[in-house]
Amino acid sequence: MLEVKDLEQVGEVFAQALEKTMPAILEKTGEAIEKKFEEKGYNKIEKKIFGFAKEVEGLEGKEKVARFMKAVFNRDKETARAISGKSMTEGTDSQGGYLVPEEFRAEVVRLAESFGIVRNQCRVIPMKRDTLNLPKITTSVSVYWPGETNAGTVSAPVLGQVQLLAKTLVGLTPISNELLEDADVDTVSLLAELFAEAIAGEEDNQGLVGNGSPFTGVLGDSDINIVTMESGKTDFTDITVDYLRDVISKIKPLALSGAGFYMHRSVWNIVQKLTENGQHISTFQNPIITGDASKGTGIVGYVWGYPVYLPEKMDSVSGAGKKFVLFGNLQFAYLGDRKQMTMAVSEEATIGTTNLFESNMSAVRITERIGFKVALGQAFACLKTAAA
């Protein structure tokens, strides 16, 4: 019979073995559950049991940013610098500007990708200086049938350049001094969402419909294909199924994989009601299928297998000579990231009609430098109403 001391030894060995193996068991169990969540489509649900490490990490990041915001508000340069781990912003040392902690920038960029179609779908290019030249092929090679004993014809590609020029994007948000003094995780989350929405909205505006101030968007690029509706058709309701077919046929085949339709939701409402020979568009091959429109980048449906997106910056009001439906592949447009986000706080400026000093408020200013350029206009086509 085992004595008590023997049982204690067995228990001690078992405890040691359990201590060594338990982390691996929990890790494998967590991975298996996470995989099952993803298979079932539950990956957006907070996994508070096995995902606690990630939640804590994100919480610590937001608390760090909250401490940083308080330090900037109090003009405590040393504390702000220590938290951010970086030096003062170029040229704004006397104004109290700082590079924000990576956690905040990463959070804003992540949210901006959810809100904005351009940042989510364009090719994002890091920029080390304010100008970046990238090569592109404007004309490809040709092949011939020379016939027996005849020399072949020489062919060479024609190269061009895509030039990205960085411009500064500024976001200003007035906020009460009490809120800044008591900054916490909720404040950080609110600011991150506000700035992400503003940044994503302006990037969509410049990338899709920009008029050259400061960027020319896809619809304004001189190289894109244009399908103009017949004379007299100046209303968005004049769109037909054939016009949608026409814009698809205009872009280069290499851009079709990954291409989609972009239009305002009011135009999408018209498209969903289209019929042809008495047949509703929803009954066509690869018909319109309801998608996830819960976010700005969500697919709301498909037309002949091509996804449909609804950027709010697309034109929603009918008129003559308006480009109101875009079809193409945004991977052929470049978004350049030149400089990381910076933050500054002022309590003496006037924002709009709000005098910050009189109102006991401060303005949080976020800036970043980006560039935008269409790399291949032939990867896009747009539908345009007839001239007046």
N, C-alpha and C positions, 0 to 999 in steps of 0.2 A: 504494500500500500504506500502511495506517495505521502510523504510528510509535508507539513505546512511550508517548510523552507523550500521544498522542491516545487510546490505549487507557486510560490512567490517567484522563483527563478523562471518557471515557464511563463508566468504572467509578464515578467519583465522583458523576456525575449520577444514575446508576442507584441508588447507595447512598442518596443524598439522597431520591430519589423513594420508595424502599422504606421509608425511615425515616418518611416522612410518611403513607404508605398502610397500613403494617403494623398499627398499632393498630386502624384501622377494619376491616381484613380479619379480624383476630382477634376483634374484637367481634361482627361479623356472623356469623362461624363459630361463636362461642360461643352466640349467640342461636339459630342454626339447630339446633345440637346440643341445647340446652336444650329447644327446642320439640319436637324429636323424642323426647327423654326423656319429656316430659309426655304426648305422644301414645301412647307405648308403656307408660305407667304406671310409668316409672322415676324419677319426680320425687322419690321418697324416697331415692334412692341418692345418696351423696356424689359430686359431680362434681369430683374432685380436680384435674383438669387445667384446665378452663375456669371452675370455681367457686372457684379458689384465693383470689380477692379476698375473697369472702364468708366463707370459712373463716378467713382471717387476721383479718378484722374481728371475728368472734366470739371468736377466741382472744385478741385484744388486750383485748376487753371483759372476759373472764373473768380475765385477768391483772390488770387494773385493779381488779376486785372483790377479788381475793386480796390485793393491796396494801392496799386499804381495810380488809379484815378484820383484817389484821395491825396496822394503825394503831389501829383501834378497840380491839383486844385489849390493845395497849400503852398505851392512854389517850393516844395522840398526837393530840390534837384538831385541831391545825393541819394535819397531813398528811391526816387523814381528811376534814376540811372541804375541803381543796384538791382531793382526789381526787373527792369527791362533787360539788363545785361548788355546795354549798348550805350554809345555816346550820345551827346545832344544832336538834334537834327541840324543838317547843314543850313547855315544862314539864319537860324531862328533861336539861337542860344539866349539872346536877351529877351525873347518873347515867351520863353518857357516851353518850347516845343520839344517833344521827345519821340523816339521810335516806340510804338506800342509793343507790349509783350507778344510773342509769337502766338500765344494761345488765343488772344483776341482777334488778331489778323486771320488766323486759321479758321476761327469760328465765323467771322464775317464772310470770308471767301467761300466757305462751305455753304452758308445760307444763301449767298449771292448765286451760287450755282443752282440752288433749288428754285430761286425766284426768277433768274434770268436765263433766257434762251441762248443769247450770244455767248456768254461765258461758259455755259454748259456744253455748247455744241461746236464752237469755233476751235481752231487749233491754237492753243495758248503757247506763246513763244517767250522765254525769258530774255530780257534785254539787259546788257551790261553797260550800255551808254544810251544817250538820248536818240541816236539814229542807228538803225540796224538794216543792212541790205541783205536780202536773201535771193538766191538765184531761182529762176523759174524757166520752164520750157515754154516758149510762145508758139513755136512750130516744131512738130515732130519730124522724124525721118520719113522718107518715101521709099517704096520698093518698085521694081520694074520687071518686065519680061523682055529681056534684050534679044532673045532668039539665039540660035546656035551660032557660035564663033563671034558673036557681037559683044562688044564691051558693055559692062553695066554702067548705069548712070550714077554718078556720085551724088550722095545725099547726106546732109548733116543737119542736126537740130539747130534751131535758132533759139538762143538763150536771152532772157531778159532779167529784170530785177523787180523784187517787191521791196519797197522801202517802208519801214515802220518808223514813224516819228513820234516820240513820247510827248504826251501832253498831260497837264496836271488836272486831276479830277478832285473837286472839293465838296465836302458835305458839312453843313452847319446845322447843329441841333441845339436850340435854347433849352436849358434845363434848370430847375430851381436849385439854388445853393444848398438848401436843406437836403435835397436828394443826393447831391454830390458829396456832401459832408458825411452822409449816412450810407454811402455807396456799398452795395452788397451784390450778391449773385444775381438777384432779380434785376437790379439796375443794369448790370453788365449784359444780361440776356436781352433786355429791352433795347439797349443801344445797339447791340450787335444786329438785332433784327431790323431796326430802323435804318441803319446804315446799309445793311445788305440789300434791303428793298430799294433804297434810293440809288445805290451804286448799280445794281442789276437793271433797274429801270432805265438809267441813263446809258448804260452800255448797250442795252437793246435799242434804245432810241438812235444812238450814233451808228451802231453796227447794221441796223436794218434800214432806217430812213434818214440817216444823217445827211445834211445838205452841204457839208464841207466846213462847218464851224463846230468843232475843229476837224471832224472826220467825215469822209464821204461814205455813206452806208452802201449796202449791197444794191438797193433799189436806185441809187444815184450813180452807180458805176457805169461808165460809158461802154464797157465791153459786154454787159449782160444782154441776153436775148429778150426782145420785147414782142409780145403778141398784142396787137391793138384791135379792139373790138370794132365792128363795122360802123360806118357813118350813122350818126344819130343815137347810137347806144352809149349814153353817158351816165346811166344809172347802174349801180351795182346789181340791181335785180335783173339786168339784161344778160347776166352771165348764163352760159349754157354748158352742157356737158362737153360739147365739142371744143370749147375754149380751154377746158381743163386738159383735154387730150393734147391740144396744140402746145401748151406750155411744157408738157412732159416731153414731147417730141423734139423740143428745141435744144435741150442741154446735151452736153457731151456724154456718151455712153459710160465713160469711166467714172462719171459723177453720180450715176443712177443708184449705185449701191450706197445707201446712207442718205439719199435725198428725201425730202419731205415737202409738204405744203405749209405755208405760213400765211395766215390771214387773221383779221380781226374777228372776234366772236360774232359780231353782227353779220359779217359776210358768211361765216360758217353756217349761221342760221338759214341763210338763203340757199347755200349749196346743199344742205340736207333736204331741201324741198324739191330739188331738181328732178325732172322726169324726161324721158326720151321715148318717143313713140308710145306714150301711155304707160311706160314702165318706170317705176320709181328707182332712183339711183341706188337705194339701199338693197335692191334685188339684183344688182349687177354682180358679175364675177368679182371676187375680192371686194365685197361691199363695205360700206361704212360700218365700223364696229365701235361701240362705245369704249373709250379708254379711260385712263386715270387722269382726270383734269383737276385733281386736288391741289396741284402746285402749278406755278407758271410754266414749268417746263414739261408738264404732263401731256401725253398723247391723248387727244380727245376722240380720235377716230382714224379710219383709213379710207383712202380713195384709191382703188385698184392696187391695193397692197402698200401704198405709200402713206406714212403717218402724217397726221395733221396736227399742227401746233397753233396756238392762239395768242401771239404776243400782243399786248395791249397797245403797243406803239404803232401798229399797222393802221392804215387809214380806215375810218369807220363812216365817213360822210361822203355820199355820192357826189360826183361832179365830173366835168369834162377833163380829159387828159390825166386821170389819176391812176397810179400804179397801186393796185389794191390786193392782188394775189401774187405771192412769190412761191416759186418752186425751185428747189436746188439743194445743194449739199454744203452746209456751213463749214465743213472741214477744209474747204477751199477759200476760207477767209481767215486771216490771222489776227489774233489779239495779243499784243505785246505787253508783257509785265515788266516795267522798267524799275520801279522803286517801291519798296515796301511801304505799307501804310504808316502814316505818322499822325500823332494826336497833339492837339494844343487846347488849352482852356483859357478863356478870357471872360472877365466880368465887367469890362468897361466899354465894350463895343455896342453898336446898335445893329440888331439883326432885323431887317425889314422895318417895321414900325415899333419894334420892342427895344426900349432902352434898358439894357441889362442892369446897369447900376441902379436905376430908379426902381426896377422890378425885383431887386435882390435875386437876380438870376445870373447864370453863366452860359457861355456858348461853348459846346464841345465841337471842335473842328477836326475832321478826318480828311487827310489828303493821300492820294496815291497817283502814280504816273503810269499811264498806259498808252499804247498805240494801237491803231486798227488799220487794216488794209485788205481789200479783196485781192486774193492771189490769182484767181482764174475766173474771169467774168463769164466765160462760156459754161461754167458749172451751174449757172443760174438762168432762169427765165421768169418774166413777170407778165401778168395780164394787166392791160391798161385800157381805160375807157376811151371812147372816141373823143377827138378834139371837138371843141364847141363849133 
